[in-house]
Amino acid sequence: MESVKVLNKGQIVIPASIRKKYAIRPGNKIQMFEYGKLIYIVPQADDPVDEARGCLPAHPSLSKELLDDRKRERNI
């Protein structure tokens, strides 16, 4: 855990090791979230949909399951 100091205008400096790890460069946007007494600083994704891909477990699509169920029902 790294500590940072808040400057006069409310600015903070993100430590270089963290900027390198998360590829945060001048001009990049970050998001800040509050949760209880915690503040989260998260790099903003260029494309949130692309970033979210793969975060859910792989399952067959619901459409495919529905079509398979209907085929089975027709065969009964």
MDAnalysis code that builds the backbone (N, CA, C; Angstrom):
import MDAnalysis as mda
import numpy as np

u = mda.Universe.empty(228, n_residues=76, atom_resindex=np.repeat(np.arange(76), 3), trajectory=True)
u.add_TopologyAttr("name", ["N", "CA", "C"] * 76)
u.add_TopologyAttr("resid", np.arange(1, 77))
u.add_TopologyAttr("resname", ["MET", "GLU", "SER", "VAL", "LYS", "VAL", "LEU", "ASN", "LYS", "GLY", "GLN", "ILE", "VAL", "ILE", "PRO", "ALA", "SER", "ILE", "ARG", "LYS", "LYS", "TYR", "ALA", "ILE", "ARG", "PRO", "GLY", "ASN", "LYS", "ILE", "GLN", "MET", "PHE", "GLU", "TYR", "GLY", "LYS", "LEU", "ILE", "TYR", "ILE", "VAL", "PRO", "GLN", "ALA", "ASP", "ASP", "PRO", "VAL", "ASP", "GLU", "ALA", "ARG", "GLY", "CYS", "LEU", "PRO", "ALA", "HIS", "PRO", "SER", "LEU", "SER", "LYS", "GLU", "LEU", "LEU", "ASP", "ASP", "ARG", "LYS", "ARG", "GLU", "ARG", "ASN", "ILE"])
u.atoms.positions = np.array([
    [0.855, -1.172, 0.000],
    [0.000, 0.000, 0.000],
    [0.898, 1.230, 0.000],
    [0.567, 2.171, -0.845],
    [1.347, 3.397, -0.948],
    [0.542, 4.557, -0.375],
    [1.220, 5.487, 0.243],
    [0.558, 6.685, 0.761],
    [0.858, 7.848, -0.171],
    [-0.121, 8.725, -0.329],
    [0.076, 9.923, -1.139],
    [-0.385, 11.124, -0.329],
    [0.112, 12.273, -0.702],
    [-0.232, 13.511, -0.009],
    [-1.179, 14.313, -0.897],
    [-2.204, 14.898, -0.301],
    [-3.142, 15.743, -1.036],
    [-2.548, 17.148, -1.107],
    [-2.458, 17.691, -2.326],
    [-1.889, 19.019, -2.535],
    [-2.957, 20.098, -2.358],
    [-2.548, 21.364, -2.478],
    [-3.435, 22.512, -2.224],
    [-4.763, 22.440, -2.961],
    [-4.757, 22.085, -4.216],
    [-5.981, 22.091, -5.023],
    [-6.701, 20.743, -4.993],
    [-6.385, 19.899, -4.024],
    [-7.030, 18.593, -3.921],
    [-6.398, 17.555, -4.829],
    [-5.265, 17.883, -5.422],
    [-4.600, 16.955, -6.330],
    [-3.786, 15.931, -5.551],
    [-3.666, 14.743, -6.152],
    [-2.777, 13.717, -5.603],
    [-1.866, 13.243, -6.728],
    [-0.716, 12.718, -6.357],
    [0.206, 12.153, -7.338],
    [0.141, 10.641, -7.192],
    [-0.195, 9.965, -8.292],
    [-0.235, 8.501, -8.287],
    [1.207, 8.019, -8.388],
    [1.655, 7.171, -7.466],
    [3.039, 6.706, -7.493],
    [3.407, 6.074, -8.840],
    [4.662, 6.289, -9.248],
    [5.143, 5.816, -10.553],
    [4.947, 4.317, -10.731],
    [5.181, 3.537, -9.677],
    [5.044, 2.078, -9.804],
    [3.613, 1.690, -10.170],
    [2.641, 2.396, -9.616],
    [1.231, 2.107, -9.917],
    [0.885, 2.604, -11.312],
    [1.392, 3.807, -11.689],
    [1.135, 4.318, -13.046],
    [1.675, 3.361, -14.094],
    [2.862, 2.819, -13.862],
    [3.452, 1.869, -14.824],
    [2.641, 0.580, -14.881],
    [2.288, 0.049, -13.722],
    [1.557, -1.221, -13.662],
    [0.238, -1.150, -14.413],
    [-0.470, -0.017, -14.308],
    [-1.790, 0.117, -14.926],
    [-1.779, 0.989, -16.176],
    [-0.587, 1.286, -16.680],
    [-0.412, 2.067, -17.919],
    [-1.191, 3.383, -17.867],
    [-1.078, 4.082, -16.748],
    [-1.730, 5.386, -16.596],
    [-0.745, 6.443, -17.072],
    [-1.165, 7.185, -18.094],
    [-0.309, 8.206, -18.687],
    [-1.011, 9.562, -18.620],
    [-0.254, 10.653, -18.779],
    [-0.892, 11.975, -18.780],
    [-2.026, 12.028, -19.803],
    [-3.151, 12.553, -19.390],
    [-4.310, 12.653, -20.277],
    [-5.292, 11.507, -20.123],
    [-4.839, 10.370, -19.536],
    [-5.766, 9.259, -19.295],
    [-6.804, 9.686, -18.268],
    [-7.985, 9.101, -18.376],
    [-9.032, 9.380, -17.397],
    [-9.082, 8.243, -16.387],
    [-9.391, 8.598, -15.156],
    [-9.598, 7.594, -14.122],
    [-10.969, 7.846, -13.508],
    [-11.514, 6.831, -12.878],
    [-12.801, 6.959, -12.210],
    [-12.574, 6.821, -10.713],
    [-13.364, 7.550, -9.947],
    [-13.283, 7.464, -8.493],
    [-14.637, 7.036, -7.960],
    [-14.610, 6.066, -7.056],
    [-15.825, 5.539, -6.448],
    [-15.693, 5.615, -4.941],
    [-16.781, 5.922, -4.279],
    [-16.830, 5.883, -2.819],
    [-17.619, 4.660, -2.398],
    [-17.139, 3.978, -1.385],
    [-17.873, 2.856, -0.807],
    [-17.619, 2.905, 0.686],
    [-18.636, 3.340, 1.416],
    [-18.440, 3.527, 2.856],
    [-17.396, 4.605, 3.080],
    [-16.350, 4.265, 3.806],
    [-15.280, 5.229, 4.073],
    [-14.082, 5.020, 3.153],
    [-14.262, 4.231, 2.103],
    [-13.170, 3.948, 1.172],
    [-13.354, 4.718, -0.125],
    [-12.241, 5.086, -0.742],
    [-12.254, 5.724, -2.061],
    [-11.454, 4.818, -2.991],
    [-12.075, 4.427, -4.091],
    [-11.411, 3.593, -5.088],
    [-11.057, 4.450, -6.291],
    [-9.844, 4.296, -6.789],
    [-9.408, 4.979, -8.001],
    [-9.152, 3.894, -9.037],
    [-9.889, 3.966, -10.151],
    [-9.855, 2.902, -11.156],
    [-9.573, 3.507, -12.526],
    [-8.584, 2.968, -13.267],
    [-8.370, 3.466, -14.625],
    [-9.632, 3.271, -15.457],
    [-10.007, 4.295, -16.216],
    [-11.197, 4.200, -17.059],
    [-10.839, 3.432, -18.320],
    [-11.634, 2.438, -18.641],
    [-11.395, 1.621, -19.828],
    [-11.735, 2.417, -21.078],
    [-10.936, 2.220, -22.146],
    [-11.245, 2.856, -23.426],
    [-12.582, 2.349, -23.934],
    [-12.775, 1.035, -23.833],
    [-14.032, 0.425, -24.258],
    [-14.488, -0.507, -23.142],
    [-15.412, -0.055, -22.290],
    [-15.843, -0.862, -21.142],
    [-16.390, -2.229, -21.531],
    [-17.013, -2.336, -22.696],
    [-17.553, -3.628, -23.129],
    [-16.410, -4.602, -23.383],
    [-15.360, -4.142, -24.081],
    [-14.201, -5.007, -24.323],
    [-13.527, -5.395, -23.014],
    [-13.427, -4.459, -22.086],
    [-12.804, -4.741, -20.795],
    [-13.597, -5.776, -20.006],
    [-14.911, -5.765, -20.152],
    [-15.769, -6.679, -19.390],
    [-15.797, -8.081, -19.979],
    [-15.405, -8.220, -21.241],
    [-15.435, -9.547, -21.865],
    [-14.558, -10.520, -21.080],
    [-15.121, -11.682, -20.829],
    [-14.370, -12.716, -20.143],
    [-14.452, -12.652, -18.628],
    [-15.097, -11.632, -18.067],
    [-15.161, -11.560, -16.608],
    [-16.248, -12.473, -16.048],
    [-17.198, -12.863, -16.877],
    [-18.231, -13.801, -16.437],
    [-17.831, -15.212, -16.845],
    [-18.243, -16.202, -16.077],
    [-17.901, -17.573, -16.460],
    [-18.535, -17.935, -17.797],
    [-17.837, -18.750, -18.553],
    [-18.336, -19.159, -19.871],
    [-19.482, -20.151, -19.697],
    [-20.617, -19.826, -20.246],
    [-21.797, -20.686, -20.237],
    [-22.391, -20.668, -21.632],
    [-23.107, -21.710, -21.997],
    [-23.800, -21.660, -23.281],
    [-24.793, -20.500, -23.259],
    [-25.030, -19.930, -24.414],
    [-25.947, -18.791, -24.455],
    [-27.361, -19.250, -24.118],
    [-28.123, -18.351, -23.535],
    [-29.506, -18.673, -23.196],
    [-30.328, -18.920, -24.455],
    [-30.000, -18.218, -25.533],
    [-30.718, -18.430, -26.796],
    [-30.517, -19.858, -27.279],
    [-29.283, -20.333, -27.212],
    [-28.997, -21.698, -27.659],
    [-29.730, -22.702, -26.775],
    [-29.723, -22.475, -25.475],
    [-30.432, -23.382, -24.570],
    [-31.926, -23.403, -24.878],
    [-32.510, -22.241, -25.141],
    [-33.930, -22.157, -25.462],
    [-34.243, -22.913, -26.752],
    [-33.419, -22.720, -27.775],
    [-33.635, -23.429, -29.044],
    [-33.509, -24.940, -28.858],
    [-32.519, -25.365, -28.079],
    [-32.349, -26.798, -27.811],
    [-33.557, -27.363, -27.070],
    [-34.070, -26.619, -26.084],
    [-35.263, -27.063, -25.346],
    [-36.457, -27.207, -26.277],
    [-36.629, -26.250, -27.160],
    [-37.768, -26.308, -28.088],
    [-37.647, -27.487, -29.048],
    [-36.430, -27.793, -29.501],
    [-36.227, -28.960, -30.375],
    [-36.594, -30.241, -29.632],
    [-36.169, -30.334, -28.367],
    [-36.483, -31.517, -27.570],
    [-37.990, -31.656, -27.371],
    [-38.661, -30.536, -27.117],
    [-40.118, -30.570, -26.920],
    [-40.839, -31.038, -28.180],
    [-40.360, -30.628, -29.344],
    [-40.986, -31.045, -30.603],
    [-40.828, -32.542, -30.832],
    [-39.741, -33.103, -30.357],
    [-39.456, -34.524, -30.571],
    [-40.202, -35.428, -29.593],
    [-40.823, -34.859, -28.588],
    [-41.545, -35.677, -27.597],
    [-42.873, -36.110, -28.134],
])
